[in-house]
Structures are given as C-alpha cells and as structure tokens.
Amino acid sequence: MIKHFANRIKPGFTGSAIIAAALLVGGCSGGSGGSDASSVPTSPRAESTLSGSAIKGVIRQGLVSAYLVELRDGSMVRAENALSAPVRTDANGDYTLTVSAALENATLVVELNADDQTRMLCDVVEGCGDDADGNPVSFGEEFSLSQDFSMTGLVTGVNEGDTVNAYLSPLTHMMVARAESTVLGLTAGNILAAQSYIESSFDLASGTLSLAPVDITRLDEQQGLSENQLEMAVVAAAFLGLANSADWDSVDEVLNHVSDRLSSGAELTAVNMGSVRDVALDDVFYEANEIAEALVTLNSDTEYAESLAAVESQTQQSYESVTQAAEQVDPVQILSQPAPVTIDEGGSAVFSVSAQGGGSLSFQWRLDGVALEGETASTLTVSSAELSDAGAYDVLVTNLLGSVVSLSALLEVNEVVAEAPSEAGSIALSWDIPTQREDGSDLSLFEINGYTIKYGLSSGNLTETVDVVGGGETEALIEGLEAGTYYFAIATVDSDGVEGSFSGEITQTVM
C-alpha cells in the first residue's frame, strides 16, 4: 500500500552547462601520446634588428615592441602578440630591438608604451606646465607620462636578418592610424598614401616622416640636421604645446584624439571653431610657430639659426594659409536634430541628423559624450536595445572648417519583465514492501519483481503507468507534471510477472 506522498518542485537542469564543461575539458586535454611540435628540431633563424628613436620630446625608458602585420579577414592588420619581449629606450630616446622570425618583405608596426619608469623631455620652450608634484617643468626637463601613453611607427620591406630603422613620433603615430583605417588596412599602398597625407597636411616635404626625429632641447650637441628634420621636430613639439591649453590634460589625450579621428576615417580639421574640443591644423601651426620663434632666439649663434628662421617663416605661412582657406569654406550647419525615443527592451531606435557645409561632412555619434565605434553615418540605429543603451545620444558633424555638435536626444529603454515560465512539478511516492499475498500466505522479498504505479487527473481514470523494477524499491519520483490534482494507485508484481490488485487511490496536488 502507498505509505507516503511528498509534493515538491524539482530544480531545473541545464544541459548546456554540461556541454560547455565537456568542451572545456576536451580543449584542455593533451596527453603524452600526442606529438609535440616544439620538439621538432628547426634551423636557427637569423635575427632582424630594428633600431631608431622615439621623440615627442625625447622619451626615456619607454617600452618598445614590434608587431608583424598579417592578413586577417581580408585586411592587413598588426598581430595581437609582439615578436619579442619589449626593450626600453635610453636617455636619448634610442632603442635597439632584435627579433627572430621568418620575415620576408614584411611590414612591422613598432609601438612604444609608457609605465611608471617612463619619462619625456619637455620640448616646448615656454615650458610644459606642472609635474605631478606641482612643480613647473621647464624646457629640456623631464616629466612622468601617463601609463595610457602610446606612440607608433612602422617599417616596410623587412627580411629575415635585416637591420632597419623605425622612428616614432606624433606624426608617424598619425600615419599608422590613417593607414589602419583605410580599406584593406596596412598595405604598402595605404601606408604610402597615409604618409603622403600626413606630410601634406602639415606642409612637410615628401619623405620627411622617414627621417630621424630631432631633439630640439639640445640642438647645439647635434650636427648635420636638415631643415626638414627641424621642421618636423617643431611640428611634433606643437602637440605637447597644445597639452598646455585648458582643453587638454596631457599629451596622450591630444595624440589619442587625433589618432581616434584618423582611425574613424575622418580628415584632420583645418580650423578649431571652439564648439567642441578639437586638435585642428591651425592650432598645431600656431603652436609650432611659437616654438620655432623661441628656438630662433635660443639658437641665434648656432649653425641652425638660419634653418630655424626658415622653419619659423614656414609655420607662420602654414598658419595663415590654413586660416585663409577656411574662410572659403561654409561652416557646418545642422538642419534637423536627432529626436528622443522611448522603446522597450529588445526594440530598435533610430536617430538621424541632417546637416550641410562646405566640402565633405563626417559624422561621429556619441552616447553620454563617449564616441561610439563605427557609428559614422548620418543615421544611427540601436538594435535589440538593452537597458545599458539608454542615455543621451548626440553626433559631431565635421568638415574641414571644424565640428558642430547636435542637440542631445534621450533614449529611454523600458525594462521588460518576462513572465516566469511554468515549471513542471514532481511528486515523490513511498510505500512499504508487502509481506503477504492477497490470500494471506507469506510473500518473500525474492518473490517480488517490482511494482506498477498508475496515475491520472481524475479518479478511476488512471491512464499513466510507471513500472518500478526491484522488490526492494520503496520510492519513486513522478516528474513532468503540470499543475493539477493527481490520483495514484500501486500494485505488486511477483516473480512470475503476476500483477496484484491495485491499492486504493490517494491524491496529491501540484501547484
């Protein structure tokens, strides 16, 4: 006879968790029976040597690494892992890095990163603000860099065993960003086009970016510098000069802003209109001219006095040229602003802007003031919205004259609370092992094969059957039950397969 019924809901079982675990074990396995590629003898490779300098002021104790440019998903991109451990730049910003790799007409991206040991020399004659302790940093003095600071350059056509030069400056950093943003990435053609774009934008002679950068804090110790090298050094120093303005907190902010702009495929801004924080060509040429003018005074009796005077004249001319050209360009005007949208989770929202202005227009959408990667069209679509997508959306519209920011449009995302799925219930049954047959004779345990349980949703209509094998079994769990009241009865099955009479019905309810 049925002795006890216990009604409970069984916790759910997630099979995918077991699958994931199995995959993880399979992925990590590796017995001694497999072949080990590292044990196969290989011929030693000839080391390739990269040497050069990193100057935006001289960067001391910077960490320099080299990355192979490889084909991935149809584009030439830098590899995720460096070819070797990083090396540090010395007191002059120089480095030498050796790599042992199979290189054949390869392109390498060289990247410098800063840590707590890295220092930069101030190459702005008027000084570089205050250091972390509040002390003023004078021309030629060093100061700490943010650990977010990075600067890149690249070198092409490298073969195994070669010794090549790879220089790093703000201008090479911009060249790499420009080439990386182009369709197909860091191809030889895109790199040459990016170099030409940067040189022409800053009024530098063709090929200037391939020259060694110059430390303008100690020109009296250097010989044989060309006017092109001096002009490049002055223009590069201007980026640190911009960091002295109220718009920027550090030189890495200035460089990151320009590289982010170029990485998005946008052009350099000609004139800073002041509506948004920007690094425009007129800002750079103005700072460069100020630095060149001061250097002329400092080096009036050196061999570079005449060249520096020419650089001063050139930067002044570049400033006037870019500002005059901007007068011929109509500024950006936003004709229609993005409108606010309210949607439920999982829904879609569309923001759009209409604008006009001289030359080509570029767009950069932002969420709460942070640029959204890849969102550079006049329309922004937020698909399958999540709660984290809520916020204020605006867009920067830019032409050669400068940028204008739209009004903010608020996206509200309503949380959708899904109804909890109904869980199937289960009922636990237990009973005593019978010791007598129906005729009153003794019944031994070995004479019992098992039990038959019948159940259903109405009395006398027990349509479902569960077979329990084993005379010693005294419990069964009936699963997968929808909500409702169930009727149960049980019978014993002996060793001859004879099923006894069913017990009386009992009921249990699944909520």
C-alpha positions in Angstrom: 0.0 0.0 0.0 1.2 3.5 -0.7 2.5 4.9 2.5 3.7 8.5 1.9 3.4 11.2 -0.8 5.6 14.3 -0.8 4.8 17.1 -3.3 7.8 19.2 -4.4 9.1 21.2 -7.4 12.3 19.8 -8.8 15.0 22.3 -9.7 15.6 22.9 -13.4 18.5 21.1 -15.1 20.7 23.0 -17.6 22.2 20.5 -20.1 24.2 23.3 -21.8 26.3 23.7 -18.7 27.5 20.1 -19.0 28.2 20.5 -22.7 30.3 23.6 -22.0 32.2 21.7 -19.3 32.9 18.8 -21.7 34.1 21.1 -24.4 36.4 22.8 -21.9 37.9 19.5 -20.8 38.3 18.4 -24.4 40.0 21.7 -25.3 42.5 21.4 -22.4 43.4 17.8 -22.8 46.8 16.9 -24.1 48.3 13.6 -23.1 51.8 12.5 -23.6 50.8 10.3 -26.5 50.4 13.3 -28.9 53.2 14.8 -30.9 54.9 17.9 -29.6 55.7 20.4 -32.3 58.2 22.1 -30.1 60.3 19.0 -30.0 60.9 19.1 -33.8 64.3 20.4 -34.5 64.4 23.6 -36.6 67.2 25.6 -38.1 68.0 28.8 -36.1 66.7 31.9 -37.7 68.8 35.0 -38.4 67.9 37.8 -36.1 66.5 41.0 -37.6 67.4 44.3 -35.9 65.2 47.3 -35.5 66.7 50.5 -34.2 65.6 54.1 -34.0 64.4 56.7 -31.6 61.1 57.8 -30.0 60.9 61.6 -29.7 57.9 63.7 -28.8 60.3 65.3 -26.6 62.8 62.6 -26.1 61.0 59.6 -24.4 63.3 57.8 -21.9 62.6 54.3 -20.6 59.7 53.8 -22.9 58.8 50.2 -23.7 59.2 49.4 -27.4 57.7 46.3 -29.1 57.3 45.2 -32.7 54.3 43.5 -34.2 54.1 41.7 -37.6 51.5 42.9 -40.0 49.5 39.9 -41.2 46.5 39.2 -43.3 43.3 38.6 -41.3 39.7 38.6 -42.6 40.8 40.2 -45.8 42.8 43.1 -44.2 46.4 43.7 -43.3 46.4 44.2 -39.6 49.0 44.1 -36.8 49.3 40.8 -35.0 48.0 40.5 -31.5 51.2 39.3 -30.0 54.6 41.1 -30.2 57.5 39.4 -32.0 59.7 39.6 -28.8 59.9 41.0 -25.3 59.9 44.8 -25.2 63.1 46.8 -24.8 63.5 50.3 -23.2 64.6 53.5 -24.8 67.7 55.1 -23.5 68.4 58.6 -22.3 68.4 59.8 -25.9 65.1 58.1 -26.8 67.1 55.5 -28.8 66.3 51.8 -28.8 67.5 48.6 -30.5 65.2 45.6 -30.8 66.1 42.2 -32.2 63.5 39.7 -33.4 63.9 36.1 -34.6 61.1 35.4 -37.0 60.6 34.3 -40.6 60.4 37.7 -42.3 60.0 38.2 -46.0 59.2 41.7 -47.3 57.4 42.1 -44.0 55.7 45.2 -42.5 56.3 45.7 -38.8 54.4 48.1 -36.5 56.6 49.4 -33.8 54.8 50.6 -30.6 56.1 52.5 -27.6 54.1 52.3 -24.3 54.7 54.1 -21.0 54.9 52.7 -17.5 55.9 54.2 -14.1 59.6 54.4 -15.2 58.9 56.3 -18.5 59.8 60.0 -18.8 59.5 62.6 -21.5 61.7 65.7 -22.1 59.8 68.9 -22.4 60.5 70.3 -25.9 58.2 73.4 -25.5 60.3 76.4 -24.9 57.8 78.1 -22.7 57.6 75.0 -20.5 55.2 72.1 -20.0 53.1 73.1 -17.1 53.5 71.4 -13.7 54.5 67.9 -12.9 52.6 65.5 -10.6 54.1 67.3 -7.5 53.0 70.7 -8.7 56.5 71.8 -9.8 56.9 73.7 -13.1 58.5 71.7 -15.9 61.0 73.8 -17.9 62.3 73.4 -21.4 64.6 70.4 -21.5 63.5 68.9 -18.2 61.8 65.5 -17.9 58.4 64.6 -16.5 56.3 61.5 -16.0 54.0 60.2 -18.6 50.5 58.7 -18.2 50.6 54.9 -18.5 47.9 55.3 -21.2 50.5 57.0 -23.4 51.5 55.1 -26.6 53.1 56.1 -29.9 53.6 54.0 -33.0 55.6 53.9 -36.2 56.2 51.3 -38.8 58.7 49.9 -41.2 58.2 48.0 -44.5 60.1 45.6 -46.6 61.8 43.8 -43.8 63.5 40.5 -44.5 65.0 37.9 -42.1 68.4 39.1 -40.9 67.9 42.8 -42.0 68.9 45.8 -39.9 66.4 48.6 -40.4 65.4 51.9 -38.8 62.0 52.6 -37.4 61.3 56.0 -35.9 58.4 57.0 -33.7 56.9 60.5 -33.4 53.4 62.0 -33.2 53.4 62.3 -37.0 54.3 58.6 -37.5 51.6 57.7 -34.9 49.0 59.6 -37.0 50.3 58.0 -40.2 49.7 54.5 -38.7 46.2 55.4 -37.5 45.4 56.8 -41.0 46.6 53.7 -42.8 44.9 51.3 -40.4 41.6 53.0 -41.0 41.8 52.5 -44.8 40.1 49.7 -46.6 42.4 46.6 -46.6 44.4 48.1 -43.8 48.2 48.3 -43.6 49.0 47.5 -47.2 52.1 49.1 -48.8 49.9 51.4 -50.9 47.8 52.5 -47.9 51.0 53.2 -45.9 52.5 55.4 -48.6 49.2 57.2 -49.1 48.9 57.8 -45.3 52.5 59.1 -45.2 51.8 61.5 -48.1 48.5 62.7 -46.4 50.2 63.5 -43.1 53.2 65.2 -44.8 51.0 67.3 -47.0 48.6 68.2 -44.1 51.4 69.6 -42.1 53.2 71.2 -45.0 56.2 68.9 -44.7 58.4 67.8 -47.7 57.8 64.4 -49.2 59.7 61.7 -47.3 60.1 63.8 -44.1 58.4 61.1 -41.9 61.2 58.6 -42.9 63.9 60.9 -41.3 65.2 60.5 -37.8 63.3 62.8 -35.4 65.3 65.5 -33.7 65.8 66.5 -30.0 65.3 70.3 -30.2 66.2 70.7 -26.5 69.9 70.2 -27.3 70.5 71.4 -30.9 74.0 72.6 -30.0 75.0 68.9 -29.5 73.8 67.7 -32.8 75.3 68.1 -36.3 74.2 67.7 -39.8 70.5 68.2 -39.2 68.4 69.2 -42.2 65.8 71.9 -42.4 63.2 69.2 -43.0 64.2 67.4 -39.8 64.0 70.6 -37.8 60.6 71.5 -39.2 59.2 68.0 -38.4 60.6 68.3 -34.8 59.0 71.7 -34.3 55.6 70.5 -35.6 55.9 67.4 -33.4 56.7 69.6 -30.4 53.5 71.5 -31.0 51.4 68.6 -29.8 52.9 68.9 -26.4 52.4 72.6 -26.6 48.7 72.0 -27.1 48.6 70.0 -23.9 49.3 73.2 -22.1 45.9 74.6 -23.1 42.8 74.4 -21.0 41.2 71.9 -23.4 43.7 69.1 -22.6 45.1 67.5 -19.5 48.0 65.6 -21.1 49.8 65.0 -24.3 48.4 61.4 -24.6 44.9 63.0 -24.7 46.0 65.2 -27.6 47.5 62.3 -29.5 44.6 59.9 -28.8 42.1 62.5 -30.0 43.9 62.9 -33.3 44.6 59.2 -33.8 40.9 58.3 -33.0 39.8 60.9 -35.5 42.0 59.4 -38.2 41.1 55.9 -37.2 37.5 56.6 -37.9 38.3 57.6 -41.5 37.8 61.4 -40.9 40.1 64.1 -42.2 42.1 66.4 -39.9 40.2 69.6 -39.0 41.6 72.7 -40.6 40.3 75.3 -38.1 39.2 74.9 -34.5 35.8 76.6 -34.3 35.7 76.2 -30.5 32.3 74.5 -30.3 33.9 71.2 -29.3 37.3 70.2 -28.0 39.5 69.5 -31.1 43.0 69.4 -32.4 43.0 71.4 -35.7 45.7 72.3 -38.1 45.6 76.0 -37.2 46.2 75.0 -33.5 49.2 72.9 -34.5 50.7 75.5 -36.8 50.2 78.3 -34.3 52.0 76.3 -31.5 54.7 75.3 -34.0 55.3 78.9 -35.0 55.6 79.9 -31.3 58.1 77.2 -30.7 60.1 78.0 -33.8 60.2 81.7 -32.9 61.6 80.9 -29.4 64.1 78.4 -30.8 65.4 81.1 -33.2 66.2 83.3 -30.1 67.8 80.4 -28.2 70.0 79.3 -31.1 70.9 82.6 -32.7 74.6 81.8 -32.7 74.5 78.2 -33.8 74.7 76.5 -37.2 70.9 76.1 -37.2 70.0 79.7 -36.8 69.2 80.2 -40.5 67.3 76.9 -40.8 65.2 77.7 -37.7 64.4 81.1 -39.1 63.2 79.3 -42.3 61.1 77.0 -40.2 59.6 79.9 -38.3 58.6 81.5 -41.6 57.2 78.3 -43.0 55.0 77.6 -39.9 53.7 81.2 -40.0 52.9 80.8 -43.7 51.1 77.4 -43.0 49.0 79.0 -40.2 47.9 81.9 -42.5 47.3 79.6 -45.4 45.0 77.2 -43.5 43.0 80.0 -41.9 42.6 81.9 -45.1 41.5 78.7 -46.9 39.0 78.1 -44.2 37.3 81.4 -44.9 36.3 80.0 -48.3 34.5 77.0 -46.7 31.0 77.2 -45.4 30.8 76.1 -41.8 28.7 73.1 -40.7 25.0 73.8 -40.1 22.7 71.3 -38.6 19.3 71.5 -40.3 17.4 68.9 -38.3 18.3 67.5 -34.9 18.0 63.9 -33.6 14.7 63.3 -31.7 14.2 61.5 -28.4 13.0 57.9 -28.5 11.3 55.6 -25.9 11.3 51.9 -26.6 11.0 48.6 -24.7 14.0 46.2 -24.2 14.7 44.4 -27.4 13.2 47.1 -29.5 15.0 49.3 -32.1 15.6 53.0 -32.1 16.8 55.3 -35.0 18.4 58.6 -34.6 19.2 60.8 -37.6 20.6 64.2 -38.3 20.6 66.5 -41.4 23.4 68.9 -41.9 25.1 71.0 -44.6 28.5 72.6 -45.0 31.4 73.1 -47.4 33.4 70.1 -48.5 32.7 66.6 -47.3 30.9 66.1 -44.0 31.8 63.4 -41.5 29.7 62.2 -38.6 30.6 60.7 -35.2 27.8 59.6 -32.9 28.3 59.6 -29.1 26.5 58.2 -26.1 26.8 60.3 -23.0 29.7 62.1 -24.6 31.6 58.9 -25.5 32.2 58.2 -29.2 30.5 55.0 -30.5 33.0 53.0 -32.5 32.0 52.6 -36.1 28.9 54.9 -35.9 30.0 57.4 -38.5 26.9 57.8 -40.7 24.2 60.5 -40.6 21.8 57.8 -39.1 22.3 55.7 -36.0 20.3 52.6 -35.4 20.2 51.0 -31.9 19.0 47.4 -32.5 17.8 44.9 -29.8 18.2 47.6 -27.2 19.4 46.8 -23.7 19.0 48.8 -20.6 22.6 49.9 -20.9 21.8 51.5 -24.3 19.7 54.2 -22.5 21.2 57.7 -22.4 21.9 60.9 -24.3 22.8 60.5 -27.9 24.4 63.3 -30.0 26.5 63.5 -33.1 29.6 65.5 -34.1 29.3 66.8 -37.7 32.6 67.9 -39.1 34.0 69.4 -42.3 37.4 71.0 -42.9 36.4 74.1 -41.0 35.6 72.3 -37.8 33.0 70.4 -35.8 29.5 71.2 -34.6 27.7 69.0 -32.1 24.0 68.3 -32.3 21.5 68.6 -29.5 21.3 65.5 -27.3 18.4 63.1 -27.9 17.4 60.9 -25.0 16.9 57.2 -25.5 14.7 55.6 -22.8 14.6 51.8 -22.6 11.8 50.3 -20.6 12.6 47.1 -18.7 10.5 44.2 -19.9 9.9 41.7 -17.0 9.3 38.3 -18.6 6.7 36.1 -17.0 8.4 33.2 -15.3 7.8 30.0 -17.3 5.5 27.5 -15.6 7.7 24.8 -14.1 6.7 21.2 -14.3 6.1 19.6 -10.9 7.1 16.3 -9.5 5.6 14.1 -6.8 7.6 11.7 -4.6 5.9 8.4 -3.6 7.0 5.9 -1.0 5.5 2.6 0.2 6.1 -0.5 2.4 7.3 -3.8 1.0 4.4 -6.3 1.2 5.0 -9.5 3.3 1.8 -11.4 2.4 -0.1 -12.3 -0.7 -3.7 -11.4 -1.1 -4.7 -14.9 0.1 -2.8 -14.4 3.3 0.2 -16.6 2.5 3.7 -15.4 3.2 5.5 -13.4 0.5 9.3 -13.3 0.5 11.3 -10.4 -1.0 12.9 -12.6 -3.6 9.4 -13.4 -4.9 8.8 -9.7 -5.8 9.9 -8.4 -9.2 8.7 -4.8 -8.7 5.7 -2.6 -8.7 3.3 -0.9 -11.1 2.1 2.7 -10.3 -0.9 4.1 -12.2 -2.0 7.8 -12.0 -4.2 10.3 -13.7 -6.1 13.6 -13.3 -9.4 12.0 -12.3 -10.5 9.2 -10.1 -11.0 5.9 -11.8 -9.2 7.2 -14.9 -5.6 6.4 -14.2 -4.2 6.5 -17.7 -0.5 6.8 -16.9 1.8 3.9 -15.8 5.2 3.8 -14.2 7.0 0.5 -13.7 9.3 0.2 -10.8 11.9 -2.7 -11.1 13.1 -4.4 -7.9 11.2 -5.8 -5.0 13.4 -3.8 -2.6 12.5 -0.5 -4.1 10.3 1.7 -1.8 10.3 5.1 -3.5 9.5 6.6 -6.9 9.6 10.1 -8.3 6.9 11.1 -10.8 8.2 14.1 -12.8 7.0 16.4 -15.6 3.6 17.0 -14.0 1.6 20.1 -14.9 -0.4 21.9 -12.2 -3.4 19.9 -11.0 -4.6 17.2 -8.6 -3.4 13.7 -9.4 -4.8 10.3 -8.3 -2.4 7.4 -7.6 -2.6 3.6 -7.0 0.0 0.9 -6.7 0.2 -2.9 -7.3 2.9 -5.5 -6.6 4.3 -7.6 -9.5 5.6 -11.0 -8.4 8.5 -13.2 -9.8 6.0 -14.8 -12.2 5.0 -11.4 -13.6 1.6 -11.6 -12.0 0.3 -8.2 -11.0 -1.7 -8.0 -7.8 -4.7 -5.8 -7.1 -4.2 -2.1 -7.0 -4.4 -0.2 -3.8 -6.9 2.4 -3.1 -6.4 5.8 -4.7 -4.7 8.7 -2.9 -4.3 12.3 -4.2 -1.7 14.9 -4.3 -1.7 18.4 -5.9 0.9 20.1 -8.0 0.6 23.9 -7.7 
